[in-house]
Amino acid sequence: MERRTIGAAALEVGAVGLGCMPMTWAYSGSRQRGAESLRTVHAALDRGATLLDTADMYGPFTNELLVGRALKERRSEAFVSTKVGLLVGEQHIVANGRPGYVKRACDASLRRLQTDVIDLYQLHREDPEVPVEETWGAMAELVSAGKVRALGLCAVGARSGRRPGARLHDATIRKLERVQQVFPVSAVEAELSVWSPEALEDLLPWCEARGVGFLAAMPLGNGFLTGTLTPGEGFEPDDVRARHPRFTAEMMAANQPIVAGLRRIAARHSAAAQGAAVTPAQVALAWVLSRGRQVVPVPGTKRECWAAENAAAAGLRLTPEDLAEVAKLPSALGSWD
């Protein structure tokens, strides 16, 4: 697989990563697929998808434990990204950016991941009670201590709390400018997909101008862009999509023209490949890859077959005509808040 470079630390990863969250958190059946999840991690590594994205809050803690088990014999092949800053309670998820907590959380993540060093340590959310510079300073000390190789900031969830009229990532960019004064940002993780392209307006150009890596979260639109979801099929109560306005039967039906456009492009590439099938998901990932050399999509999955399919998208090159066709697809309907 093609390799890409993450930020100022010049860390190399496969062009497509693997989001591990669905293996233990947020999606239907996540807790019943432990054995397949281990195989999924291995399938990704076998195909050069070296960046594994997890977080201490996923589960909580179970996701890091699973990744640690999967990497027990293969740690040197993987680039591990995990996150700190969110605590999962019985009723709410709360932020904690206190320096002492950050350092204890890092040690706990190292134990769960069964590793001596975390390749990319990301601030999951800013704690409104703690200046972000203090949290980032504690994270920088972990780099100096050799426990972490590089730092990143997660902007997933930026839609919540946005002021009317503000661009989606205005607050994130202000935060990035502040922490850059303390220690270099190597990567930013934020949502980017065919049906959620807002990062192209402001956040991705900010990263490009400063040599900061961009990890594209939810590049398959929480599964919608794969074309495998049927409008009206419903989701289990523990699936995050059951509460998302874009995943009502009405909105899923209304947004089918987006998937239809991806299918058309996939069909053309399949025909040109003389029988090697190209899927809408691979077209969606190839579009994200085309957004810049520092962009690494991190599609999440718990299934071995999808991990293999996603990794293969690294070899798909969209033509200028394909990209023009994607640009003409209708904007997604339905709130994403």
C-alpha positions in Angstrom: 0.0 0.0 0.0 1.1 3.6 -0.7 2.5 5.3 2.4 1.7 8.8 3.7 3.4 11.1 6.2 1.8 12.3 9.3 2.8 15.9 10.2 5.9 17.5 11.6 7.0 14.2 13.3 7.3 12.7 9.7 5.6 9.5 10.8 4.8 7.1 7.9 1.5 5.2 7.8 -0.4 3.3 5.1 -2.7 5.5 3.0 -5.8 4.0 4.5 -6.1 3.3 8.2 -8.5 1.3 10.4 -11.0 2.8 12.8 -11.3 0.3 15.7 -14.3 1.9 17.5 -17.0 -0.3 16.0 -15.3 -3.4 17.4 -16.5 -2.6 20.9 -18.5 0.6 21.0 -21.4 2.6 19.4 -22.6 0.1 16.8 -25.0 -2.9 16.8 -23.3 -6.2 17.7 -20.0 -4.6 18.7 -19.6 -6.7 21.8 -20.3 -10.0 20.1 -17.5 -10.0 17.5 -14.3 -10.2 19.5 -12.7 -13.0 17.5 -13.6 -11.5 14.2 -12.3 -8.1 15.4 -8.9 -9.6 16.0 -8.9 -11.1 12.5 -10.0 -7.7 11.2 -7.0 -5.9 12.7 -4.7 -8.6 11.2 -6.3 -8.3 7.8 -5.7 -4.6 7.8 -2.1 -5.0 8.8 -1.6 -7.7 6.2 -2.7 -5.2 3.5 -0.6 -2.3 4.7 -3.3 -0.4 6.6 -1.0 0.3 9.5 -2.8 3.2 11.3 -5.0 1.8 14.0 -7.3 4.4 15.6 -8.7 3.8 19.0 -9.5 5.7 22.3 -9.6 4.9 26.0 -13.3 5.9 26.1 -14.4 3.3 23.5 -16.0 0.6 25.6 -14.8 2.3 27.8 -11.3 0.7 27.8 -12.3 -2.5 26.0 -11.2 -1.1 22.6 -7.7 -0.5 23.7 -7.6 -3.9 25.3 -8.7 -5.5 22.1 -6.1 -3.6 20.0 -3.4 -4.6 22.6 -4.3 -8.3 22.2 -4.3 -8.0 18.4 -0.9 -6.4 18.4 0.8 -8.7 20.9 2.9 -10.3 18.2 2.7 -7.5 15.6 3.3 -4.2 17.4 6.2 -3.3 15.1 3.9 -3.4 12.1 1.3 -1.0 13.5 1.0 2.8 14.0 -1.2 3.2 17.1 -3.3 6.3 17.6 -5.3 6.6 20.8 -7.1 9.5 22.6 -7.4 11.0 26.0 -9.8 13.6 27.5 -13.2 12.0 27.8 -14.7 9.9 30.7 -17.7 7.7 30.3 -20.1 7.8 33.2 -23.5 6.1 33.8 -25.4 9.0 32.4 -23.0 11.3 30.6 -19.7 11.6 28.8 -17.6 14.3 30.4 -14.3 16.0 29.5 -11.2 15.8 31.8 -8.1 17.7 30.7 -6.4 18.0 34.0 -2.6 17.4 33.6 -2.4 14.9 36.3 -5.3 12.9 34.8 -3.8 13.0 31.3 -0.5 11.5 32.6 -2.3 8.7 34.5 -4.6 8.0 31.5 -1.6 7.6 29.3 0.0 5.1 31.6 -3.2 3.2 31.7 -3.5 3.2 27.8 0.1 1.9 27.5 -0.8 -1.0 29.8 -4.0 -1.8 27.9 -2.3 -1.6 24.5 0.6 -3.7 25.8 3.1 -1.2 24.3 6.0 1.0 25.5 5.0 3.9 23.3 1.9 5.4 21.7 2.6 6.7 18.1 0.0 9.4 18.1 -1.7 10.7 21.3 -4.8 12.8 20.5 -6.8 15.2 22.7 -10.3 13.8 22.3 -12.1 16.9 23.6 -11.1 20.1 25.3 -12.0 20.4 29.0 -13.9 23.7 29.5 -12.6 23.9 33.0 -8.9 23.6 32.1 -7.0 25.9 29.7 -6.2 23.8 26.6 -2.6 24.9 26.8 -2.2 23.2 30.2 -3.7 19.9 28.9 -1.5 20.1 25.8 1.6 20.9 27.9 1.0 17.7 29.9 0.7 15.8 26.7 4.0 17.3 25.4 5.7 16.1 28.6 4.7 12.6 27.7 6.6 13.0 24.4 9.7 14.2 26.3 9.3 11.1 28.6 9.3 8.8 25.6 5.8 7.5 26.2 4.3 9.2 23.1 5.8 10.0 19.7 3.5 12.7 18.4 0.5 14.7 19.4 -2.8 15.2 17.6 -6.2 16.9 18.2 -9.5 15.4 17.5 -12.2 17.7 16.0 -14.9 15.1 15.6 -18.0 16.5 17.3 -17.2 20.0 16.3 -20.8 20.5 15.2 -22.0 20.6 18.8 -22.0 24.1 20.4 -21.2 25.9 17.2 -22.3 29.6 17.2 -24.9 30.6 14.5 -23.2 31.8 11.4 -19.8 30.4 12.4 -17.9 28.0 10.1 -17.9 24.4 11.4 -14.2 24.4 12.4 -13.7 28.0 13.6 -13.4 27.0 17.2 -11.1 24.1 16.4 -8.7 26.3 14.4 -8.5 28.8 17.2 -7.7 26.0 19.6 -5.0 24.6 17.2 -3.4 28.0 16.9 -3.1 28.1 20.7 -1.7 24.7 21.2 0.8 25.1 18.4 2.5 27.7 20.6 3.1 25.0 23.2 4.1 22.0 21.1 3.7 21.0 17.4 0.5 19.5 16.2 1.3 16.4 14.1 -2.3 15.5 13.1 -5.9 16.6 13.3 -8.7 14.1 13.1 -12.0 15.3 11.8 -14.9 14.1 9.8 -14.5 14.2 6.0 -16.6 12.4 3.4 -18.5 12.8 0.2 -21.6 13.7 2.3 -19.8 15.7 4.9 -17.2 17.8 3.1 -17.1 20.8 5.3 -13.5 20.3 6.4 -12.4 21.3 2.8 -13.5 24.9 3.5 -11.2 25.7 6.4 -9.7 22.9 8.5 -7.9 20.9 5.7 -6.4 24.1 4.2 -5.1 25.0 7.7 -3.5 21.6 7.9 -2.0 21.8 4.4 -0.4 25.2 5.0 1.3 23.9 8.2 2.3 20.4 7.2 -0.1 18.8 9.6 -1.5 15.4 8.9 -5.3 15.0 8.5 -7.0 11.8 9.7 -10.4 11.7 7.9 -12.9 10.2 10.4 -16.2 8.7 9.2 -15.1 8.7 5.5 -17.9 6.3 4.7 -20.6 8.4 6.4 -21.1 5.9 9.2 -21.7 3.2 6.6 -24.2 5.1 4.4 -21.8 5.6 1.5 -21.1 1.9 1.2 -24.6 1.4 -0.3 -25.2 -1.6 2.0 -27.8 0.1 4.2 -31.5 -0.1 3.3 -33.7 2.8 4.1 -36.2 1.8 6.7 -34.3 -1.3 7.9 -33.8 0.4 11.3 -30.9 0.1 13.8 -30.6 -1.5 17.2 -31.1 0.8 20.2 -27.3 0.7 21.1 -26.4 1.8 17.5 -25.5 5.5 17.3 -27.2 5.8 14.0 -30.6 5.0 15.6 -30.5 8.6 17.0 -29.0 10.4 14.0 -31.4 12.5 11.9 -29.7 11.5 8.7 -30.5 7.8 9.4 -34.2 8.1 9.6 -35.9 6.1 6.8 -37.0 9.3 5.2 -33.6 10.9 5.1 -31.8 7.7 4.0 -34.2 7.5 1.1 -33.7 11.2 0.2 -30.0 10.8 0.1 -29.9 7.7 -2.1 -28.9 9.9 -5.2 -25.4 10.3 -3.5 -25.0 6.5 -3.3 -26.3 6.1 -6.8 -23.6 8.5 -8.1 -20.9 6.5 -6.3 -22.3 3.3 -7.8 -22.0 4.7 -11.3 -18.4 5.6 -10.9 -17.7 2.2 -9.3 -19.4 0.5 -12.2 -17.2 2.3 -14.7 -14.0 1.3 -12.9 -15.2 -2.3 -12.5 -15.8 -2.5 -16.3 -12.4 -1.0 -17.0 -10.8 -3.6 -14.6 -12.4 -6.4 -16.6 -14.2 -8.1 -13.7 -12.4 -6.8 -10.7 -15.3 -5.3 -8.8 -15.0 -1.8 -7.4 -17.5 -0.8 -4.8 -19.2 2.6 -3.8 -17.3 2.4 -0.6 -14.0 2.3 -2.4 -15.0 5.2 -4.6 -15.9 7.2 -1.4 -12.5 6.4 0.1 -10.6 7.2 -3.1 -12.3 10.6 -3.1 -11.1 11.3 0.4 -7.5 10.1 -0.6 -7.6 12.5 -3.5 -8.0 15.5 -1.2 -4.3 15.7 -0.4 -1.2 13.8 0.3 -1.4 14.4 4.0 -5.0 13.0 4.2 -5.4 9.5 5.6 -9.0 8.1 5.8 -9.7 6.0 8.8 -12.8 3.9 8.0 -14.2 2.0 11.0 -15.3 -1.6 10.8 -15.4 -4.7 12.9 -15.6 -7.1 9.9 -12.6 -8.7 8.2 -14.1 -8.5 4.7 -14.7 -4.7 4.9 -11.2 -4.1 6.2 -9.8 -5.8 3.2 -12.1 -3.9 0.8 -11.3 -0.6 2.4 -7.5 -1.2 2.2 -7.9 -2.0 -1.5 -9.3 1.5 -2.1 -5.7 2.8 -1.7 -5.1 1.5 -5.2 -8.1 3.1 -6.8 -7.3 6.3 -8.8 -10.3 8.5 -9.7 -10.1 10.4 -13.0 -10.8 14.1 -13.3 -14.2 13.1 -14.8 -14.9 11.0 -11.7 -14.0 13.9 -9.4 -16.2 16.3 -11.4 -19.1 13.9 -11.1 -18.7 13.6 -7.4 -18.6 17.4 -7.1 -22.0 17.5 -8.9 -23.7 15.1 -6.5 -26.4 16.7 -4.4 -25.6 17.9 -0.9 -26.8 15.5 1.8 -30.2 16.3 3.3 -31.0 16.1 7.0 -29.3 17.5 10.0 -26.1 15.9 11.2 -26.4 17.3 14.8 
